[in-house]
Amino acid sequence: AVVLYLLLVYKYKEYLPQNNFLVMSGFVFLFLAIVISYFGVDWNFSFFNGYERMDGIFSLIHYFIFAVLLMTMFEAKDWRIFLRFLFIVSFLILCKGFYEWQILDVSRASSTLGNSIYFGEYSLFLFWFCFLFSFLTNVKWERYGAYFLAILALLGIFASGSRGPFLSLLVGGYIFVLAYIF
C-alpha cells in the first residue's frame, strides 16, 4: 500500500499529507520512541516486542503509516461510511459484553476481545469517540445514535470490571471539564 501511495503522491501532489499538528505530533512521538528503543536493554524486543502483543516500534511505524494514509485518502463521505460501520460493529461488541456480564454472570466481561482490560479500553475509546462525534454531526439520528452508543460504552467500561479504563474515564472527564471552563 505504501508503494502505491508513493506512486500516487508522485503523480498527484494533492495527496501529500497536510503539515498539521496531528501529523507532526505523531511523527515526533514515533521518532522519540525509536530513539528511546535504541538505547533500551534489548533492541530486538524494543523493535518487535513479544509475538503475543506486537507493541514494538515495528507496529508503531505501521500504525503511523496507516493513519497518514487514512488522513490523506479519506474524504468526508468515506469517513461517514467508516464511522457508521465502526459504530455497528461496536454495538455488536458491546452487546456480547453485556450478554456475558448480565446473562452469563461473568464478573469481568471481555466480549469478543478476549481480555476484560481490552474490552474496557475499547469501551473508553468508543465513549469519547461517540461523544466527539455527537458534537460534529448535524444529522439528528446520528447524534442520538452516538449518545445512545456512548451510554452503552460507558456501561461497557463498568462491565469490564477493570480499574484502568475507569480511572482513565475519570481523568479524561476532569481534563475535559477543565478545558471547557478555561
Secondary structure, DSSP 8 states (H G I E B T S, - for coil): -HHHHHHHHHH-GGGS----HHHHHHHHHHHHHHHHHHTSS-HHHHHH--TTT--SHHHHHHHHHHHHHHHHH--HHHHHHHHHHHHHHHHHHHHHHHIIIIIS--SS--GGGT-HHHHHHHHHHHHHHHHHHHHH---HHHHHHHHHHHHHHHHHHHHHT-HHHHHHHHHHHHHHHHHHH-
